[in-house]
Amino acid sequence: MARRPTIADLAVEAGVSVATVDRVLNGRHRVREETARRVYEAANAIGYHATSLIRQRLQKDLPEYRLGFVLQKPSQFFYQSFAREIEAAVNEAPGIRGSALIDYAPSQTPTDTVAKLYEVAARCQAVAMAGPDHPTLTAAIQDLRERNIPVFSVFSDFASGVREGYVGTNNRMVGRTAAWLIAKTAKRPGKVAVFVGSHRFHGHEMREIGFRAYFREHAPQFQVLDTLVNLETRQITHEATIDLLQRHPDLSGLYIAGGGMEGAIAALREEGKAGKIIAVVNEKTPESTAGLVEEVLTAVISTPLQPLSRDLVARMVRSIETGAADAPGQTFIPFEICISENV
């Protein structure tokens, strides 16, 4: 049986004296927050039995903030992963006692999104949301701003100039990168298709703009077909991809700019087009990882959720403490490119 870590072990791991660890545990004398946090992190690292007590001592005098998050599609692996990273980022945010209220819009319609936004905002001091760009939503965010409840956009921007800030990838750059990958790896020029979830999602629109712009500027020998809307569903994407493959035997590339990639992956497998068509999708999931390994997909452009969540939470906390920004801006998180050799 492994030996249970002692207070002396914890002191060594944290690089402090046993007396300092004792003060953190018992709370009899104040210890600098930086030192107390180092002890807490060391306790986590070695599995010290009183880690939860140290956390309580660390947070006793800290302000308590409730942060709200309105996400999409709770059944999707991507949003499930994001929810876990949000919880971790809020729990580990320095200088506060944070709690996360995570909820999901029942649909992508502006009415449902606004209703859920108000529901969450009524219980929180700041809100971050993934949603469509629509005048109804902009009006609601302006109303909340006037009530001193800042709203952040995440993944896809909306209500520019009204929302507190955007945190996510540079979606125009994502689209250009997808086009570059197809143009540079296709065996021959041909037709290229792009799917978006909805034209109301600013992020999808920016990816499409970047995608088309790259081909127009650097690879005019390819023909980009009319954009297809898949509502981010597997079934629509599957049926539309089958139709594309049958109607365009010279199809050389396919880009899924939003959700629904599972349908495209299945269609490429069924039609025997794996490896013959350059397929690029967004976000690393078990399905996209399998697609890379089987070489059904050429590349996955992935959003790093841990750094995004930490940055987002830090900005939400700052907005609560310092008030609304004079010039709400955008924070771009560098994206990752996954291929079969690095998953």
DRENRO-385611 format. One line per 5 residues: number of its first residue (from 1); their letters; for each residue x, z, y of N, C-alpha, C. Coordinates in steps of 0.05 Angstrom, whole numbers, plus 5000, padded with zeros to 4 digits. Each point is the difference from the previous one (the first is absolute). Example, Ala and Ser with C-alpha at 12.3 -4.5 7.8 and 13.67 -1.06 7.14 Angstrom:
<nodes>
1 = as = 5264,5156,4886,4982,5000,5024,5018,5000,5024 | 4993,4986,5021,5016,5001,5024,4985,5014,5022
</nodes>
This chain:
<nodes>
1 = marrp = 5017,5000,4976,4983,5000,5024,5018,5000,5025 | 4993,4983,5020,5016,4998,5024,4998,5026,5016 | 5022,5008,5012,5001,5025,5016,4983,4996,5025 | 4985,5021,5007,4983,4998,5024,5018,5003,5025 | 4997,4982,5020,5017,5001,5024,4996,5027,5014
6 = tiadl = 5022,5012,5010,4999,5025,5013,5003,4996,5030 | 4996,5022,5015,5003,4999,5029,5029,4991,5008 | 5019,5009,4983,5028,4992,5005,5003,4970,4997 | 4988,4989,4979,5001,4971,4996,4988,4985,5024 | 4978,5010,5010,4986,4988,5022,5018,5001,5025
11 = aveag = 5014,5022,5004,5017,5003,5023,5023,4979,4999 | 5011,4996,4976,5022,4981,4997,4989,4972,5005 | 4977,4993,4989,4989,4973,5003,4994,4994,5029 | 4990,5021,5015,4993,4996,5028,5024,5002,5019 | 5022,5011,4990,5023,5003,5017,4998,5023,5020
16 = vsvat = 4985,5021,4992,4996,5023,5018,5006,5026,4984 | 4999,5022,5014,5005,5026,4986,4975,5009,4985 | 5004,5018,4981,4978,5012,4986,4982,5015,5019 | 5012,5013,5021,4984,5015,5020,4982,4981,5015 | 5009,4976,5006,4983,4981,5014,4977,4991,4983
21 = vdrvl = 5005,4995,4975,4978,4993,4981,4980,5023,4999 | 5010,5025,4999,4982,5023,4999,4982,5001,5025 | 5012,4994,5024,4984,5000,5024,4978,4979,5000 | 5007,4976,4988,4980,4979,4998,4978,5008,4981 | 5007,5013,4978,4980,5008,4981,4981,5022,5010
26 = ngrhr = 5012,5019,5014,4984,5024,5008,4989,4999,5028 | 5011,4982,5016,4989,4996,5027,5003,5024,5018 | 5020,5017,4994,5003,5024,5017,5014,4994,5026 | 5018,4980,4999,5014,4992,5025,4998,4969,5002 | 4999,4991,5025,4997,4971,5004,5025,4986,4992
31 = vreet = 4996,4976,4988,5022,4982,4992,4994,4973,5013 | 5021,4987,5010,4996,4974,5012,4985,4981,4981 | 4982,4984,5012,4984,4982,4983,5018,4982,4983 | 5021,4990,5012,5018,4982,4985,5012,5013,4976 | 5007,5026,5003,5012,5015,4977,4978,5006,4979
36 = arrvy = 4977,5008,5009,4978,5006,4981,4992,4975,4985 | 5000,4977,5014,4993,4975,4986,5021,4992,4979 | 5026,5006,5007,5021,4994,4981,4997,5017,4975 | 4992,5025,5003,4996,5018,4977,4976,4989,4984 | 4979,4992,5014,4976,4989,4986,5008,4975,4984
41 = eaana = 5015,4982,5011,5007,4976,4986,5018,5006,4976 | 5018,5019,5004,5017,5009,4977,4983,5012,4978 | 4980,5016,5007,4983,5012,4980,4985,4979,4984 | 4991,4979,5014,4987,4978,4986,5019,4986,4981 | 5025,4997,5009,5019,4985,4984,5008,5014,4974
46 = igyha = 5001,5027,5001,5009,5014,4976,4977,5012,4984 | 4975,4997,5011,4977,5011,4986,4998,5030,5002 | 5006,5010,5023,4998,5029,5005,4971,5010,4998 | 4996,5022,4988,4972,5009,4993,4984,5007,5025 | 5013,5007,5022,4985,5008,5024,4999,4979,5022
51 = tslir = 5001,4975,4991,5000,4978,5019,4975,5000,5018 | 4977,5005,4988,4975,5000,5015,5000,5022,5021 | 5012,5023,4993,5001,5022,5020,5018,4992,5023 | 5022,4987,4994,5018,4991,5022,4985,4981,5018 | 4984,4982,4988,4985,4981,5016,4980,5015,5018
56 = qrlqk = 4987,5020,4990,4982,5016,5017,5014,5013,5023 | 5023,5011,4995,5016,5013,5021,5008,4979,5021 | 5008,4977,4990,5009,4979,5018,4978,4991,5019 | 4976,5000,4990,4978,4988,5015,4983,5021,5015 | 5006,5026,4997,4982,5021,5010,4995,4997,5030
61 = dlpey = 5020,4994,5016,4997,4999,5029,4997,4972,5011 | 4996,4981,4982,4999,4972,5009,4971,4992,5008 | 4997,4980,5018,4973,4990,5007,4988,4986,4976 | 4973,5002,4998,4986,4988,4977,4986,4975,5010 | 5006,4977,4988,4988,4974,5007,4986,4988,4976
66 = rlgfv = 4977,4988,5005,4986,4985,4979,5001,4970,5008 | 5012,4984,4982,5003,4972,5005,4981,4984,4982 | 4986,4981,5011,4981,4984,4985,5010,4972,4994 | 4991,4990,4977,5009,4973,4992,4976,4985,4987 | 4994,4977,5011,4978,4983,4989,5013,4976,4987
71 = lqkps = 4998,4998,4974,5013,4979,4985,4979,4981,4988 | 5010,4979,4986,4983,4980,4987,5003,5002,4970 | 4980,4991,4986,5001,4995,4971,5014,5022,4984 | 4986,5023,4995,5013,5022,4986,5008,4994,4971 | 4989,4979,4988,5008,4993,4973,5026,4985,4998
76 = qffyq = 5010,4991,5022,5025,4984,5000,5025,5018,4998 | 5019,4992,4983,5024,5015,4996,5015,5004,5026 | 5000,4980,5017,5015,5001,5026,4990,5023,5017 | 4973,5002,5003,4989,5021,5017,5002,5027,4987 | 4999,5001,4974,5005,5025,4986,5028,5010,5005
81 = sfare = 5019,4982,4999,5028,5007,5005,5004,5010,5029 | 4986,4986,5018,5002,5007,5028,4989,5028,5005 | 4977,5006,4987,4988,5026,5003,5019,5022,4991 | 5014,4996,4978,5020,5020,4990,5022,5004,5020 | 5010,4978,5012,5022,5002,5019,4991,5014,5026
86 = ieaav = 4975,4995,5008,4989,5014,5023,4999,5030,4995 | 4990,5008,4977,4999,5028,4994,5027,5013,5002 | 5020,4986,4988,5027,5011,5000,5012,5001,5028 | 4995,4979,5016,5010,5000,5027,4988,5022,5018 | 4974,5004,4997,4987,5021,5015,5010,5028,4992
91 = neapg = 5002,5004,4974,5009,5026,4989,5029,5006,5009 | 5016,4979,5002,5029,5004,5007,5006,4997,5029 | 4980,4994,5016,5005,4995,5029,5012,5025,5013 | 5023,4998,5013,5013,5024,5012,4985,5010,5025 | 5000,5026,5003,4989,5012,5024,4970,5004,5001
96 = irgsa = 4986,4993,4978,4971,5004,5000,4991,5010,4973 | 4975,5010,5000,4986,5004,4975,4979,4978,4999 | 5005,4980,4985,4983,4976,5000,4982,4999,4976 | 4976,4988,5004,4983,4994,4977,4989,4972,5005 | 4997,4985,4978,4991,4972,5002,4972,4997,4989
101 = lidya = 4983,4987,5016,4973,4993,4991,5000,4970,4995 | 5000,4992,4975,5001,4972,4993,4973,4991,4990 | 4989,4979,5012,4974,4989,4992,5002,4970,5000 | 4979,4987,4990,5000,4971,4996,4975,4988,5012 | 5003,4977,5015,4977,4986,5010,4985,4988,4976
106 = psqtp = 4974,5002,5000,4984,4990,4977,5001,4970,4997 | 5006,4986,5022,5002,4971,5000,5019,4992,5023 | 5004,4974,5003,5018,4990,5021,4983,4991,5025 | 4974,5005,5000,4984,4993,5023,5006,5018,5023 | 4999,4990,5025,5006,5017,5023,4982,5024,5002
111 = tdtva = 4974,4997,4993,4981,5022,5002,5008,5023,4981 | 5006,4994,4975,5008,5020,4981,5027,5013,5008 | 5018,4984,5010,5026,5010,5008,4997,5019,5024 | 4985,4993,5019,4996,5018,5024,4986,5026,4992 | 4980,4998,4982,4986,5024,4991,5020,5020,4987
116 = klyev = 5017,4989,4983,5019,5017,4986,5021,5011,5019 | 5008,4984,5020,5019,5009,5020,4989,5024,5015 | 4976,4998,5009,4987,5023,5015,4998,5024,4982 | 4993,4996,4975,4997,5023,4981,5026,5015,4997 | 5022,4985,4997,5026,5012,4996,5010,5012,5026
121 = aarcq = 4997,4986,5022,5009,5009,5026,4987,5026,5008 | 4975,5005,4992,4986,5025,5007,5014,5024,4988 | 5017,4997,4981,5013,5022,4986,5030,5001,5004 | 5011,4981,5016,5029,4998,5002,5009,4998,5030 | 5026,5004,5004,5011,4998,5027,5013,4973,5005
126 = avama = 5005,4984,4979,5010,4973,5003,4993,4985,4975 | 4996,4974,5002,4991,4984,4977,5018,4975,4998 | 5006,4992,4976,5013,4974,4994,4981,4984,4982 | 4999,4974,5004,4980,4985,4985,5011,4972,4993 | 4992,4990,4977,5004,4972,4992,4973,4987,5002
131 = gpdhp = 4997,4980,5018,4974,4988,5004,5001,4974,5014 | 4977,4987,5004,4998,4974,5013,5002,5002,5030 | 5007,4979,5013,5001,4999,5030,4973,4988,5009 | 4984,5018,5013,4973,4991,5007,4992,5015,5026 | 4985,4988,5018,4991,5013,5025,4986,5027,4996
136 = tltaa = 4984,5002,4978,4986,5025,4995,5020,5022,4994 | 5020,4994,4985,5021,5020,4994,5016,5007,5026 | 5006,4980,5016,5015,5005,5024,4984,5020,5018 | 4974,4995,5003,4984,5018,5016,5000,5029,4990 | 4999,5003,4974,5000,5027,4988,5027,5013,5005
141 = iqdlr = 5022,4985,4998,5026,5012,5004,5004,5008,5029 | 4989,4984,5019,5001,5007,5028,4984,5026,5005 | 4978,5002,4987,4983,5025,5003,5016,5024,4990 | 5014,4998,4977,5015,5022,4989,5024,5006,5017 | 5012,4979,5011,5023,5004,5018,4992,5018,5024
146 = ernip = 4976,4994,5011,4990,5016,5022,4994,5029,4993 | 4996,5004,4974,4995,5028,4990,5027,5013,4991 | 5022,4986,5006,5027,5010,4993,5004,5001,4970 | 4989,4981,4985,5005,4997,4972,5014,4973,4996 | 5026,5000,4998,5015,4974,4997,4995,4987,4973
151 = vfsvf = 4999,4974,5000,4996,4984,4976,5023,4981,4997 | 5012,4999,4976,5023,4982,4994,4990,4979,4980 | 5010,4976,5004,4996,4979,4980,5024,4999,4981 | 4994,4994,4975,5021,4999,4980,4996,4976,4983 | 5022,4986,4993,5001,4976,4984,4990,4975,5015
156 = sdfas = 4977,5002,5013,4988,4978,5015,4991,5011,5027 | 5009,4987,5021,4994,5011,5027,4972,4994,5009 | 4990,5016,5018,4973,4996,5012,5000,5015,5027 | 4980,4993,5016,4995,5014,5026,5026,5002,5016 | 5015,4979,5003,5025,5000,5015,4995,5010,5028
161 = gvreg = 5017,5018,5010,4997,5011,5026,4981,5024,5002 | 4985,5005,4978,4981,5022,4999,5009,5020,4979 | 5006,4990,4977,5010,5018,4979,5027,5012,5009 | 5007,5023,4988,5024,5014,5009,5025,4986,4992 | 5001,4987,4977,5023,4985,4992,4995,4987,4973
166 = yvgtn = 5017,4981,4993,5000,4986,4974,5025,5007,4985 | 4997,5007,4974,5022,5005,4983,4997,4983,4975 | 5019,4983,4995,4999,4983,4976,5022,4979,5002 | 4998,4980,4983,5020,4978,5000,4994,4981,5023 | 5019,4984,5007,4996,4978,5019,4987,4977,4984
171 = nrmvg = 4974,4998,5002,4986,4982,4982,5006,4970,5005 | 5006,4993,5024,5008,4972,5006,5026,4994,4985 | 5018,5019,5000,5026,4997,4986,4995,4999,4970 | 4982,5016,4990,4993,5000,4971,4991,4972,4992 | 4982,4988,5016,4990,4973,4994,5022,4979,5000
176 = rtaaw = 5018,5002,5020,5022,4981,5001,5019,5003,4976 | 5004,5025,4992,5017,5005,4977,4988,4988,4974 | 4973,5003,4997,4987,4988,4977,5004,4970,4999 | 4997,4988,5024,5004,4971,5002,5028,4992,4993 | 5019,5015,5010,5029,4995,4995,5005,5001,4970
181 = liakt = 4989,5020,4987,5004,5003,4971,4990,4976,4985 | 4976,4990,5007,4989,4977,4987,5016,4975,5006 | 5006,4995,5025,5014,4976,5008,5028,4998,4987 | 5013,5023,4997,5028,5000,4990,5001,5000,4970 | 4979,5008,4986,5001,5002,4971,4983,4980,4985
186 = akrpg = 4982,4986,5014,4983,4979,4987,5018,4978,4989 | 4993,4990,4976,5015,4979,4988,4998,4974,5015 | 4977,4996,5013,4996,4976,5016,4979,5006,5021 | 5000,4985,5022,4979,5004,5020,4972,4993,4989 | 4980,5012,5010,4973,4995,4991,4980,5015,5017
191 = kvavf = 4977,5005,4990,4980,5015,5015,5004,5030,4996 | 4992,5014,5020,5003,5030,5000,4973,5012,5009 | 4992,5021,4985,4975,5014,5006,5005,5028,5010 | 4983,5010,5018,5002,5027,5009,4972,5013,5000 | 4999,5024,4990,4975,5016,4999,5002,5023,5020
196 = vgshr = 4978,5005,5014,4998,5025,5016,4975,5014,4991 | 5000,5027,5005,4976,5015,4992,4977,4995,5019 | 5006,4999,5026,4980,4996,5020,5014,4992,5026 | 4987,4983,5015,5012,4993,5026,4997,5023,5020 | 4985,5021,4993,4997,5023,5018,5023,5019,4996
201 = fhghe = 5017,4997,4980,5023,5016,4997,5023,4988,5015 | 5009,5013,5021,5020,4989,5017,5026,4995,4985 | 5006,5019,4981,5025,4996,4985,5000,4975,4983 | 4977,4994,4988,4998,4976,4984,5002,4975,5017 | 4987,5001,5024,5001,4978,5018,5029,4995,5009
206 = mreig = 5015,5021,5006,5028,4997,5009,5017,4990,4978 | 4995,5008,4975,5016,4989,4978,4994,4970,4997 | 4975,4993,5002,4993,4971,4998,5013,4984,5023 | 5000,5011,5024,5013,4986,5023,5030,4996,4995 | 5013,5022,4991,5028,4998,4994,5006,4980,4978
211 = frayf = 4984,5001,4979,5003,4982,4977,4998,4971,5008 | 4979,4993,5015,4997,4972,5009,5022,4992,5020 | 5007,5019,5017,5020,4993,5020,5027,4993,4987 | 5007,5015,4979,5026,4994,4987,5000,4972,4988 | 4979,4993,4986,4999,4973,4988,4999,4978,5021
216 = rehap = 4986,5005,5022,4998,4981,5021,5028,4995,5013 | 5015,5022,5003,5026,4998,5014,5023,4992,4981 | 5000,5009,4976,5023,4997,4983,4996,4985,4974 | 4976,4996,4991,4995,4987,4974,4975,4982,5002 | 5000,4980,5018,4976,4984,5004,4994,4982,4976
221 = qfqvl = 5018,4998,4981,4995,4984,4976,4980,5013,4982 | 4993,5025,5005,4979,5014,4985,4974,4997,5015 | 4978,5000,4986,4973,4998,5013,4986,5027,4995 | 4995,5015,5021,4985,5025,4997,4970,4994,5001 | 4986,5007,4979,4972,4994,4997,4983,5019,5018
226 = dtlvn = 4975,4994,5002,4982,5018,5016,5000,5028,4988 | 5000,5020,5017,5002,5028,4992,4975,5008,4984 | 5004,5015,4978,4978,5009,4983,4995,5030,5005 | 4975,5008,5002,4993,5028,5004,4991,5011,4973 | 5012,5022,4991,4994,5011,4973,4987,5027,5001
231 = letrq = 4995,5011,5024,4989,5027,5003,5015,5021,4985 | 5025,4994,4994,5019,5018,4985,4989,5008,4973 | 4985,4982,4987,4989,5006,4974,5014,4983,4978 | 5003,5011,4977,5013,4987,4977,4983,4976,4992 | 4974,5003,4997,4983,4978,4990,5001,4975,5017
236 = ithea = 4996,5004,5027,5001,4977,5017,5027,4986,5000 | 5021,5016,5000,5027,4989,5000,5005,4984,4974 | 4991,5011,4978,5004,4987,4974,4986,4973,4999 | 4974,5000,5008,4985,4975,4999,5012,4979,5020 | 5007,5009,5024,5011,4982,5019,5027,4989,4992
241 = tidll = 5017,5016,4986,5026,4991,4991,4997,4979,4977 | 4981,5005,4982,4995,4981,4979,4991,4973,5012 | 4983,5001,5020,4990,4976,5013,5023,4986,5014 | 5018,5015,5013,5023,4988,5014,5018,4985,4980 | 5006,5013,4978,5017,4988,4980,4989,4974,4988
246 = qrhpd = 4974,5000,4997,4987,4976,4989,4997,4977,5020 | 4995,5007,5026,4997,4980,5020,5026,4989,5012 | 5021,5017,4998,5025,4992,5012,5023,5003,4980 | 5004,4979,4983,5021,5001,4981,5028,5001,5012 | 5002,4993,5026,5025,5001,5014,5004,5026,5016
251 = lsgly = 4984,5021,4993,5003,5026,5013,5027,5011,4993 | 5016,5008,5020,5027,5010,4995,5003,5029,5007 | 4981,5011,5017,5004,5028,5008,4973,5013,5006 | 5000,5027,4997,4975,5015,5004,5008,5027,5012 | 4986,5008,5021,5006,5026,5013,4974,5015,5004
256 = iaggg = 4999,5024,4989,4977,5018,5003,5008,5020,5022 | 4988,4997,5024,5009,5015,5024,4987,5028,5001 | 4980,5005,4983,4987,5026,4999,4996,5009,4971 | 4977,5012,4994,4995,5009,4973,4988,4978,4983 | 4995,5007,4975,4989,4980,4981,5020,4985,4984
261 = megai = 5026,5008,5001,5021,4985,4987,4996,5000,4969 | 4987,5020,4990,4996,5002,4970,4986,4975,4990 | 4981,4989,5016,4986,4976,4992,5018,4976,4999 | 5018,4997,5019,5018,4978,5000,5020,5002,4977 | 5010,5024,4994,5018,5004,4978,4987,4992,4974
266 = aalre = 4975,5008,4996,4986,4994,4975,4996,4970,4998 | 4993,4986,5022,4995,4972,5000,5025,4984,4993 | 5022,5008,5011,5026,4986,4995,5007,5003,4971 | 4995,5023,4988,5006,5004,4972,4982,4982,4983 | 4974,5001,5006,4980,4985,4984,5005,4970,5001
271 = egkag = 5008,4990,5023,5004,4971,5003,5029,4991,4993 | 5016,5018,4989,5027,4993,4992,5018,4992,5023 | 4995,5011,5024,5016,4993,5023,5021,5021,5008 | 5004,5020,4983,5020,5020,5005,5027,4987,5003 | 5014,5005,5022,5026,4989,5004,5000,4972,5011
276 = kiiav = 4978,4987,4999,4998,4972,5010,4991,4998,5029 | 4986,5021,5009,4991,5002,5027,5012,5025,5013 | 5011,4997,5024,5012,5023,5013,4977,5017,5011 | 4998,5024,4990,4978,5018,5008,5012,5025,5012 | 4990,5006,5025,5009,5024,5015,4976,5016,5007
281 = vnekt = 5002,5027,4996,4978,5018,5006,5010,5023,5016 | 4982,5017,5009,5007,5024,5015,4995,5025,4984 | 5018,5018,5001,4998,5028,4990,5008,5002,4970 | 5017,5019,4995,5009,5006,4973,4980,5018,4986 | 4989,4990,4978,4981,5015,4984,5008,4995,4971
286 = pesta = 4987,5014,4981,5006,4994,4972,4994,4970,4993 | 4979,4989,5012,4993,4971,4994,5021,4981,5012 | 5008,5005,5025,5020,4982,5012,5028,5004,4987 | 5006,5025,4992,5026,5004,4986,5000,4985,4973 | 4978,5001,4985,4998,4986,4975,5002,4970,5005
291 = glvee = 4988,4990,5022,5001,4972,5007,5029,4991,5006 | 5015,5017,5013,5028,4994,5004,5016,4999,4975 | 4996,5020,4983,5015,5002,4975,4994,4975,4982 | 4975,4991,5000,4992,4977,4983,5006,4974,5015 | 5010,5001,5025,5006,4977,5016,4975,4983,5006
296 = vltav = 4977,5014,5001,4976,4987,5010,5002,5000,5031 | 5011,5021,5011,5005,5002,5029,5030,4995,5006 | 5005,4989,5023,5027,4996,5009,5010,5023,5016 | 4983,5011,5017,5008,5023,5017,4976,5016,5008 | 5005,5025,5006,4980,5018,5011,5012,5012,5026
301 = istpl = 4985,4998,5022,5008,5012,5025,4986,5027,5002 | 5016,5021,5001,4989,5027,4996,5003,5017,5024 | 4980,5016,5006,5001,5020,5022,5010,5026,4989 | 5023,5010,5011,5010,5026,4990,4982,5023,5010 | 4984,5011,4983,4980,5019,5008,5011,5028,5009
306 = qplsr = 5021,5009,4988,5011,5026,5007,5009,5001,5029 | 5019,4982,5009,5008,5002,5028,4977,4994,5019 | 4982,4982,4992,4977,4994,5018,4983,5025,5004 | 4995,5014,4978,4983,5024,5002,5013,5022,5017 | 5025,5004,4996,5014,5020,5016,5001,4993,5030
311 = dlvar = 5005,4975,5006,5000,4991,5028,4972,5003,5012 | 4980,4992,4985,4972,5001,5009,4992,5029,5006 | 5006,5018,4982,4992,5028,5004,5015,5012,5024 | 5025,4993,5003,5015,5011,5023,4988,4990,5026 | 4992,4975,5001,4987,4990,5025,4973,5012,5005
316 = mvrsi = 4985,5005,4979,4974,5013,5003,5003,5028,5011 | 5020,5015,4989,5005,5027,5010,5008,4999,5030 | 5018,4981,5006,5010,4998,5028,4976,4994,5019 | 4982,4983,4991,4978,4993,5017,4981,5024,5005 | 4998,5018,4981,4984,5024,5003,5014,5019,5020
321 = etgaa = 5026,5002,4998,5015,5019,5016,5005,4991,5029 | 5003,4973,5004,5008,4990,5026,4979,4983,5014 | 4978,4994,4985,4979,4984,5012,5004,4970,4996 | 4981,4984,5009,5001,4972,4995,5023,4987,5014 | 5011,4979,4987,5022,4985,5012,4991,4983,5023
326 = dapgq = 5017,4997,5020,4992,4983,5023,4999,4970,4991 | 5017,4993,4982,5001,4972,4991,5000,4999,4969 | 4977,5002,4987,4999,4999,4971,5014,4976,4989 | 5018,5005,4980,5016,4978,4990,4999,4996,4971 | 5019,4986,4989,5002,4993,4972,5026,5011,4988
331 = tfipf = 4998,5011,4976,5023,5010,4986,5003,4984,4974 | 5020,4984,4998,5003,4982,4976,5019,5014,4980 | 4989,5003,4975,5015,5011,4978,5012,4976,4984 | 5027,4999,4996,5011,4978,4985,4988,4997,4972 | 4993,4976,4993,4988,4995,4973,5022,4994,4980
336 = eicis = 4992,5001,4974,5019,4995,4978,4992,4974,4985 | 5019,4986,4989,4994,4977,4984,5008,5006,4971 | 4981,4999,4983,5005,5006,4971,4999,4974,4984 | 5020,4996,4982,5001,4978,4982,5003,5011,4972 | 5001,4982,4980,5002,5010,4973,5025,5015,4994
341 = env = 5021,4996,5016,5026,5013,4994,5003,5027,5013 | 4981,5009,5017,5003,5026,5013,4977,5019,4997 | 4981,4993,4982,4977,5019,4996,5007,5019,4977
</nodes>
